[in-house]
Amino acid sequence: MKSLSCYTIAKNCTDATDCQYGIEELQAYMRKLDDTAKPTPKTVRIRYFRLTEKLKKYKPQQA
């Protein structure tokens, strides 16, 4: 997991763009693991969940 940037950690993201970049990076990492038939580490899933939750705070749902 040392190939992931600091944007994959929710507390390091300061706006929606940072969160989106981190989510895209984690998705690519998970696809790479799927291609090699390796399980996704729990840490990666937690980071993904936290980033999606933080992104929801930056982009409120429209009525």
N, CA, C and O atoms as a CHARMM CRD file, in Angstrom:
* protein
*
  252
    1    1 MET  N      0.81700  -1.19100   0.00000 PROA 1      0.00000
    2    1 MET  CA     0.00000   0.00000   0.00000 PROA 1      0.00000
    3    1 MET  C      0.86000   1.25300   0.00000 PROA 1      0.00000
    4    1 MET  O      0.32700   2.36100   0.06700 PROA 1      0.00000
    5    2 LYS  N      2.14900   1.10800  -0.07200 PROA 2      0.00000
    6    2 LYS  CA     3.01400   2.27800  -0.03600 PROA 2      0.00000
    7    2 LYS  C      2.95700   3.11800  -1.31000 PROA 2      0.00000
    8    2 LYS  O      3.54800   4.19600  -1.36800 PROA 2      0.00000
    9    3 SER  N      2.24800   2.63000  -2.33200 PROA 3      0.00000
   10    3 SER  CA     2.15800   3.38900  -3.57000 PROA 3      0.00000
   11    3 SER  C      1.00800   4.39900  -3.56500 PROA 3      0.00000
   12    3 SER  O      0.83000   5.12300  -4.54400 PROA 3      0.00000
   13    4 LEU  N      0.22900   4.46300  -2.48800 PROA 4      0.00000
   14    4 LEU  CA    -0.89900   5.39100  -2.41400 PROA 4      0.00000
   15    4 LEU  C     -0.44900   6.76100  -1.90900 PROA 4      0.00000
   16    4 LEU  O      0.44500   6.86500  -1.06900 PROA 4      0.00000
   17    5 SER  N     -1.08000   7.79900  -2.43100 PROA 5      0.00000
   18    5 SER  CA    -0.72600   9.15900  -2.02800 PROA 5      0.00000
   19    5 SER  C     -1.43700   9.55600  -0.73700 PROA 5      0.00000
   20    5 SER  O     -2.28100   8.82200  -0.22500 PROA 5      0.00000
   21    6 CYS  N     -1.08100  10.72000  -0.22800 PROA 6      0.00000
   22    6 CYS  CA    -1.69700  11.20800   1.00600 PROA 6      0.00000
   23    6 CYS  C     -3.15700  11.60800   0.80400 PROA 6      0.00000
   24    6 CYS  O     -3.88100  11.77700   1.78500 PROA 6      0.00000
   25    7 TYR  N     -3.61000  11.76400  -0.44800 PROA 7      0.00000
   26    7 TYR  CA    -5.00200  12.12100  -0.70400 PROA 7      0.00000
   27    7 TYR  C     -5.96500  10.96500  -0.44200 PROA 7      0.00000
   28    7 TYR  O     -7.18100  11.15600  -0.46000 PROA 7      0.00000
   29    8 THR  N     -5.42800   9.76700  -0.19900 PROA 8      0.00000
   30    8 THR  CA    -6.30500   8.63500   0.10100 PROA 8      0.00000
   31    8 THR  C     -6.68400   8.59900   1.57400 PROA 8      0.00000
   32    8 THR  O     -7.41700   7.70800   2.00500 PROA 8      0.00000
   33    9 ILE  N     -6.19200   9.55400   2.34700 PROA 9      0.00000
   34    9 ILE  CA    -6.54300   9.67400   3.76700 PROA 9      0.00000
   35    9 ILE  C     -7.48000  10.87100   3.89600 PROA 9      0.00000
   36    9 ILE  O     -7.13000  11.98900   3.51900 PROA 9      0.00000
   37   10 ALA  N     -8.66600  10.62600   4.42800 PROA 10     0.00000
   38   10 ALA  CA    -9.72200  11.65400   4.44500 PROA 10     0.00000
   39   10 ALA  C     -9.30700  12.92300   5.17900 PROA 10     0.00000
   40   10 ALA  O     -9.65500  14.02000   4.74300 PROA 10     0.00000
   41   11 LYS  N     -8.57700  12.80200   6.27600 PROA 11     0.00000
   42   11 LYS  CA    -8.24000  14.00800   7.04000 PROA 11     0.00000
   43   11 LYS  C     -7.24700  14.90100   6.30900 PROA 11     0.00000
   44   11 LYS  O     -7.07800  16.06100   6.68500 PROA 11     0.00000
   45   12 ASN  N     -6.58300  14.38900   5.27000 PROA 12     0.00000
   46   12 ASN  CA    -5.66000  15.19800   4.48500 PROA 12     0.00000
   47   12 ASN  C     -6.34700  15.96100   3.35700 PROA 12     0.00000
   48   12 ASN  O     -5.73500  16.82700   2.73100 PROA 12     0.00000
   49   13 CYS  N     -7.60500  15.64800   3.09400 PROA 13     0.00000
   50   13 CYS  CA    -8.34500  16.29000   2.00400 PROA 13     0.00000
   51   13 CYS  C     -9.02000  17.56500   2.51100 PROA 13     0.00000
   52   13 CYS  O     -9.69000  17.56300   3.54400 PROA 13     0.00000
   53   14 THR  N     -8.83000  18.64600   1.76500 PROA 14     0.00000
   54   14 THR  CA    -9.36500  19.92700   2.19700 PROA 14     0.00000
   55   14 THR  C    -10.57100  20.38700   1.38300 PROA 14     0.00000
   56   14 THR  O    -11.25300  21.33600   1.77000 PROA 14     0.00000
   57   15 ASP  N    -10.84100  19.72100   0.25400 PROA 15     0.00000
   58   15 ASP  CA   -12.01200  20.07900  -0.54800 PROA 15     0.00000
   59   15 ASP  C    -12.49100  18.86700  -1.34100 PROA 15     0.00000
   60   15 ASP  O    -11.90800  17.78500  -1.25900 PROA 15     0.00000
   61   16 ALA  N    -13.55600  19.06300  -2.10600 PROA 16     0.00000
   62   16 ALA  CA   -14.17000  17.96600  -2.85000 PROA 16     0.00000
   63   16 ALA  C    -13.22700  17.39800  -3.91500 PROA 16     0.00000
   64   16 ALA  O    -13.25600  16.20000  -4.19600 PROA 16     0.00000
   65   17 THR  N    -12.40400  18.24600  -4.49700 PROA 17     0.00000
   66   17 THR  CA   -11.46200  17.78700  -5.52200 PROA 17     0.00000
   67   17 THR  C    -10.45800  16.81100  -4.93600 PROA 17     0.00000
   68   17 THR  O    -10.16100  15.78200  -5.54400 PROA 17     0.00000
   69   18 ASP  N     -9.93200  17.12700  -3.75600 PROA 18     0.00000
   70   18 ASP  CA    -8.99300  16.22500  -3.09000 PROA 18     0.00000
   71   18 ASP  C     -9.64900  14.88100  -2.78800 PROA 18     0.00000
   72   18 ASP  O     -9.04500  13.82800  -2.99500 PROA 18     0.00000
   73   19 CYS  N    -10.87600  14.92200  -2.30200 PROA 19     0.00000
   74   19 CYS  CA   -11.60600  13.68900  -1.98900 PROA 19     0.00000
   75   19 CYS  C    -11.82200  12.86200  -3.24900 PROA 19     0.00000
   76   19 CYS  O    -11.62200  11.64800  -3.24600 PROA 19     0.00000
   77   20 GLN  N    -12.23000  13.52400  -4.31800 PROA 20     0.00000
   78   20 GLN  CA   -12.48700  12.80600  -5.57000 PROA 20     0.00000
   79   20 GLN  C    -11.19900  12.17900  -6.09900 PROA 20     0.00000
   80   20 GLN  O    -11.22100  11.04900  -6.58900 PROA 20     0.00000
   81   21 TYR  N    -10.09500  12.88500  -6.00800 PROA 21     0.00000
   82   21 TYR  CA    -8.81300  12.35200  -6.45800 PROA 21     0.00000
   83   21 TYR  C     -8.43300  11.11000  -5.63800 PROA 21     0.00000
   84   21 TYR  O     -7.97500  10.11200  -6.19300 PROA 21     0.00000
   85   22 GLY  N     -8.62400  11.18000  -4.33900 PROA 22     0.00000
   86   22 GLY  CA    -8.31800  10.04600  -3.47500 PROA 22     0.00000
   87   22 GLY  C     -9.19600   8.84500  -3.77100 PROA 22     0.00000
   88   22 GLY  O     -8.71700   7.71100  -3.77400 PROA 22     0.00000
   89   23 ILE  N    -10.48900   9.08500  -4.02500 PROA 23     0.00000
   90   23 ILE  CA   -11.41800   8.00000  -4.35300 PROA 23     0.00000
   91   23 ILE  C    -11.00700   7.33300  -5.66200 PROA 23     0.00000
   92   23 ILE  O    -10.99800   6.10600  -5.75800 PROA 23     0.00000
   93   24 GLU  N    -10.67000   8.12900  -6.66000 PROA 24     0.00000
   94   24 GLU  CA   -10.24900   7.57500  -7.95000 PROA 24     0.00000
   95   24 GLU  C     -8.97800   6.75700  -7.80400 PROA 24     0.00000
   96   24 GLU  O     -8.83700   5.70600  -8.43000 PROA 24     0.00000
   97   25 GLU  N     -8.05800   7.23200  -6.98600 PROA 25     0.00000
   98   25 GLU  CA    -6.80700   6.50800  -6.77100 PROA 25     0.00000
   99   25 GLU  C     -7.06300   5.16400  -6.06600 PROA 25     0.00000
  100   25 GLU  O     -6.46000   4.15000  -6.41800 PROA 25     0.00000
  101   26 LEU  N     -7.95100   5.16600  -5.08100 PROA 26     0.00000
  102   26 LEU  CA    -8.28100   3.92700  -4.38200 PROA 26     0.00000
  103   26 LEU  C     -9.01200   2.95300  -5.30100 PROA 26     0.00000
  104   26 LEU  O     -8.77000   1.74800  -5.23600 PROA 26     0.00000
  105   27 GLN  N     -9.90000   3.45700  -6.15600 PROA 27     0.00000
  106   27 GLN  CA   -10.60000   2.58800  -7.09800 PROA 27     0.00000
  107   27 GLN  C     -9.60800   1.91800  -8.05000 PROA 27     0.00000
  108   27 GLN  O     -9.72900   0.72700  -8.33500 PROA 27     0.00000
  109   28 ALA  N     -8.64300   2.67000  -8.53500 PROA 28     0.00000
  110   28 ALA  CA    -7.63100   2.11000  -9.42400 PROA 28     0.00000
  111   28 ALA  C     -6.80100   1.05500  -8.68700 PROA 28     0.00000
  112   28 ALA  O     -6.47000   0.01200  -9.25000 PROA 28     0.00000
  113   29 TYR  N     -6.47500   1.33200  -7.44300 PROA 29     0.00000
  114   29 TYR  CA    -5.69900   0.37900  -6.63600 PROA 29     0.00000
  115   29 TYR  C     -6.48600  -0.91500  -6.41700 PROA 29     0.00000
  116   29 TYR  O     -5.92500  -2.00800  -6.49900 PROA 29     0.00000
  117   30 MET  N     -7.79300  -0.78600  -6.13600 PROA 30     0.00000
  118   30 MET  CA    -8.62100  -1.97500  -5.92200 PROA 30     0.00000
  119   30 MET  C     -8.77700  -2.77900  -7.21500 PROA 30     0.00000
  120   30 MET  O     -8.79500  -4.00900  -7.17700 PROA 30     0.00000
  121   31 ARG  N     -8.89100  -2.09200  -8.36600 PROA 31     0.00000
  122   31 ARG  CA    -8.96200  -2.79800  -9.65200 PROA 31     0.00000
  123   31 ARG  C     -7.67400  -3.56800  -9.91500 PROA 31     0.00000
  124   31 ARG  O     -7.69800  -4.69400 -10.41200 PROA 31     0.00000
  125   32 LYS  N     -6.54700  -2.94300  -9.57200 PROA 32     0.00000
  126   32 LYS  CA    -5.24700  -3.59000  -9.75300 PROA 32     0.00000
  127   32 LYS  C     -5.16200  -4.86200  -8.90500 PROA 32     0.00000
  128   32 LYS  O     -4.65000  -5.88300  -9.36200 PROA 32     0.00000
  129   33 LEU  N     -5.66100  -4.79700  -7.67800 PROA 33     0.00000
  130   33 LEU  CA    -5.66600  -5.97700  -6.81800 PROA 33     0.00000
  131   33 LEU  C     -6.60400  -7.05100  -7.36300 PROA 33     0.00000
  132   33 LEU  O     -6.28400  -8.23900  -7.31200 PROA 33     0.00000
  133   34 ASP  N     -7.75300  -6.64200  -7.88000 PROA 34     0.00000
  134   34 ASP  CA    -8.69300  -7.60100  -8.45300 PROA 34     0.00000
  135   34 ASP  C     -8.08800  -8.32000  -9.65200 PROA 34     0.00000
  136   34 ASP  O     -8.30500  -9.51800  -9.84000 PROA 34     0.00000
  137   35 ASP  N     -7.33100  -7.58900 -10.46100 PROA 35     0.00000
  138   35 ASP  CA    -6.69800  -8.19500 -11.63900 PROA 35     0.00000
  139   35 ASP  C     -5.66800  -9.24600 -11.24700 PROA 35     0.00000
  140   35 ASP  O     -5.45200 -10.20900 -11.98300 PROA 35     0.00000
  141   36 THR  N     -5.04000  -9.06800 -10.10600 PROA 36     0.00000
  142   36 THR  CA    -4.03800 -10.03200  -9.64300 PROA 36     0.00000
  143   36 THR  C     -4.63800 -11.04600  -8.67800 PROA 36     0.00000
  144   36 THR  O     -3.91000 -11.85500  -8.10200 PROA 36     0.00000
  145   37 ALA  N     -5.95400 -11.01200  -8.49400 PROA 37     0.00000
  146   37 ALA  CA    -6.69400 -11.95100  -7.62500 PROA 37     0.00000
  147   37 ALA  C     -6.25100 -11.87700  -6.16500 PROA 37     0.00000
  148   37 ALA  O     -6.27900 -12.87700  -5.44900 PROA 37     0.00000
  149   38 LYS  N     -5.84700 -10.69600  -5.73700 PROA 38     0.00000
  150   38 LYS  CA    -5.48900 -10.49500  -4.33100 PROA 38     0.00000
  151   38 LYS  C     -6.66000  -9.82600  -3.61600 PROA 38     0.00000
  152   38 LYS  O     -7.35800  -9.00400  -4.20900 PROA 38     0.00000
  153   39 PRO  N     -6.87800 -10.16600  -2.35700 PROA 39     0.00000
  154   39 PRO  CA    -7.97100  -9.52400  -1.61700 PROA 39     0.00000
  155   39 PRO  C     -7.65100  -8.05800  -1.30700 PROA 39     0.00000
  156   39 PRO  O     -6.49000  -7.68700  -1.13300 PROA 39     0.00000
  157   40 THR  N     -8.68900  -7.24400  -1.24200 PROA 40     0.00000
  158   40 THR  CA    -8.52000  -5.83400  -0.90600 PROA 40     0.00000
  159   40 THR  C     -8.30800  -5.70500   0.59800 PROA 40     0.00000
  160   40 THR  O     -9.12900  -6.19300   1.37500 PROA 40     0.00000
  161   41 PRO  N     -7.21400  -5.05300   1.03000 PROA 41     0.00000
  162   41 PRO  CA    -6.98100  -4.88100   2.46600 PROA 41     0.00000
  163   41 PRO  C     -8.09000  -4.05700   3.12400 PROA 41     0.00000
  164   41 PRO  O     -8.68300  -3.17700   2.50000 PROA 41     0.00000
  165   42 LYS  N     -8.35100  -4.35600   4.37000 PROA 42     0.00000
  166   42 LYS  CA    -9.38900  -3.65000   5.11900 PROA 42     0.00000
  167   42 LYS  C     -9.08800  -2.15200   5.19300 PROA 42     0.00000
  168   42 LYS  O    -10.00500  -1.33100   5.14800 PROA 42     0.00000
  169   43 THR  N     -7.82700  -1.80100   5.30500 PROA 43     0.00000
  170   43 THR  CA    -7.42600  -0.40000   5.38200 PROA 43     0.00000
  171   43 THR  C     -7.87500   0.37200   4.14200 PROA 43     0.00000
  172   43 THR  O     -8.32100   1.51400   4.25000 PROA 43     0.00000
  173   44 VAL  N     -7.75900  -0.24000   2.98000 PROA 44     0.00000
  174   44 VAL  CA    -8.15400   0.41300   1.73200 PROA 44     0.00000
  175   44 VAL  C     -9.66100   0.63200   1.71100 PROA 44     0.00000
  176   44 VAL  O    -10.12600   1.69900   1.31100 PROA 44     0.00000
  177   45 ARG  N    -10.42500  -0.36600   2.13800 PROA 45     0.00000
  178   45 ARG  CA   -11.88600  -0.22800   2.17000 PROA 45     0.00000
  179   45 ARG  C    -12.31200   0.86100   3.15100 PROA 45     0.00000
  180   45 ARG  O    -13.24300   1.61700   2.87100 PROA 45     0.00000
  181   46 ILE  N    -11.63600   0.94600   4.29800 PROA 46     0.00000
  182   46 ILE  CA   -11.96100   1.97600   5.29200 PROA 46     0.00000
  183   46 ILE  C    -11.65400   3.36400   4.72500 PROA 46     0.00000
  184   46 ILE  O    -12.46100   4.28400   4.86500 PROA 46     0.00000
  185   47 ARG  N    -10.50300   3.51500   4.09200 PROA 47     0.00000
  186   47 ARG  CA   -10.15000   4.80500   3.49300 PROA 47     0.00000
  187   47 ARG  C    -11.18000   5.21300   2.44000 PROA 47     0.00000
  188   47 ARG  O    -11.58900   6.37200   2.37500 PROA 47     0.00000
  189   48 TYR  N    -11.59400   4.24400   1.61500 PROA 48     0.00000
  190   48 TYR  CA   -12.58100   4.52100   0.57500 PROA 48     0.00000
  191   48 TYR  C    -13.90000   4.99300   1.19700 PROA 48     0.00000
  192   48 TYR  O    -14.48100   5.98100   0.74900 PROA 48     0.00000
  193   49 PHE  N    -14.36500   4.29400   2.21800 PROA 49     0.00000
  194   49 PHE  CA   -15.61300   4.66100   2.88900 PROA 49     0.00000
  195   49 PHE  C    -15.52000   6.06200   3.49100 PROA 49     0.00000
  196   49 PHE  O    -16.43800   6.86800   3.33500 PROA 49     0.00000
  197   50 ARG  N    -14.42200   6.35100   4.17200 PROA 50     0.00000
  198   50 ARG  CA   -14.27800   7.66700   4.81000 PROA 50     0.00000
  199   50 ARG  C    -14.20700   8.79200   3.78500 PROA 50     0.00000
  200   50 ARG  O    -14.74600   9.87600   4.00900 PROA 50     0.00000
  201   51 LEU  N    -13.54800   8.53600   2.67000 PROA 51     0.00000
  202   51 LEU  CA   -13.49100   9.56000   1.62600 PROA 51     0.00000
  203   51 LEU  C    -14.87000   9.80900   1.01300 PROA 51     0.00000
  204   51 LEU  O    -15.23500  10.95500   0.75300 PROA 51     0.00000
  205   52 THR  N    -15.63100   8.74900   0.78200 PROA 52     0.00000
  206   52 THR  CA   -16.96900   8.94500   0.21900 PROA 52     0.00000
  207   52 THR  C    -17.87000   9.69000   1.19500 PROA 52     0.00000
  208   52 THR  O    -18.69000  10.50700   0.77600 PROA 52     0.00000
  209   53 GLU  N    -17.73100   9.41900   2.48300 PROA 53     0.00000
  210   53 GLU  CA   -18.51900  10.14500   3.47900 PROA 53     0.00000
  211   53 GLU  C    -18.12300  11.62000   3.52700 PROA 53     0.00000
  212   53 GLU  O    -18.98500  12.49200   3.63600 PROA 53     0.00000
  213   54 LYS  N    -16.83900  11.89700   3.44700 PROA 54     0.00000
  214   54 LYS  CA   -16.38500  13.28900   3.47400 PROA 54     0.00000
  215   54 LYS  C    -16.80600  14.01900   2.20200 PROA 54     0.00000
  216   54 LYS  O    -17.14000  15.20300   2.24400 PROA 54     0.00000
  217   55 LEU  N    -16.79000  13.31700   1.07800 PROA 55     0.00000
  218   55 LEU  CA   -17.21300  13.93500  -0.18000 PROA 55     0.00000
  219   55 LEU  C    -18.68400  14.32100  -0.11300 PROA 55     0.00000
  220   55 LEU  O    -19.07400  15.35100  -0.66300 PROA 55     0.00000
  221   56 LYS  N    -19.50100  13.51800   0.54600 PROA 56     0.00000
  222   56 LYS  CA   -20.91900  13.84500   0.71500 PROA 56     0.00000
  223   56 LYS  C    -21.10000  15.14800   1.49000 PROA 56     0.00000
  224   56 LYS  O    -22.04900  15.89100   1.23800 PROA 56     0.00000
  225   57 LYS  N    -20.20200  15.43000   2.42700 PROA 57     0.00000
  226   57 LYS  CA   -20.28900  16.67100   3.20200 PROA 57     0.00000
  227   57 LYS  C    -19.96400  17.87500   2.31700 PROA 57     0.00000
  228   57 LYS  O    -20.55100  18.94400   2.48100 PROA 57     0.00000
  229   58 TYR  N    -19.03300  17.70100   1.38500 PROA 58     0.00000
  230   58 TYR  CA   -18.66900  18.80700   0.50900 PROA 58     0.00000
  231   58 TYR  C    -19.68900  19.02300  -0.59900 PROA 58     0.00000
  232   58 TYR  O    -19.86900  20.14800  -1.06600 PROA 58     0.00000
  233   59 LYS  N    -20.35700  17.95700  -1.02400 PROA 59     0.00000
  234   59 LYS  CA   -21.33900  18.06400  -2.08900 PROA 59     0.00000
  235   59 LYS  C    -22.69900  17.64800  -1.54400 PROA 59     0.00000
  236   59 LYS  O    -23.08400  16.48600  -1.67500 PROA 59     0.00000
  237   60 PRO  N    -23.43500  18.57800  -0.93300 PROA 60     0.00000
  238   60 PRO  CA   -24.75000  18.23500  -0.39500 PROA 60     0.00000
  239   60 PRO  C    -25.70800  17.84600  -1.51600 PROA 60     0.00000
  240   60 PRO  O    -25.63100  18.36700  -2.62900 PROA 60     0.00000
  241   61 GLN  N    -26.60800  16.92500  -1.20200 PROA 61     0.00000
  242   61 GLN  CA   -27.57100  16.47400  -2.21100 PROA 61     0.00000
  243   61 GLN  C    -28.53400  17.59000  -2.54900 PROA 61     0.00000
  244   61 GLN  O    -28.98200  18.34100  -1.68300 PROA 61     0.00000
  245   62 GLN  N    -28.83900  17.67700  -3.82000 PROA 62     0.00000
  246   62 GLN  CA   -29.75300  18.71400  -4.28600 PROA 62     0.00000
  247   62 GLN  C    -31.18000  18.18900  -4.20500 PROA 62     0.00000
  248   62 GLN  O    -31.43800  17.01500  -4.46800 PROA 62     0.00000
  249   63 ALA  N    -32.10600  19.07400  -3.83700 PROA 63     0.00000
  250   63 ALA  CA   -33.50300  18.67700  -3.69000 PROA 63     0.00000
  251   63 ALA  C    -34.21400  18.57900  -4.99800 PROA 63     0.00000
  252   63 ALA  O    -35.40000  18.25400  -5.03300 PROA 63     0.00000
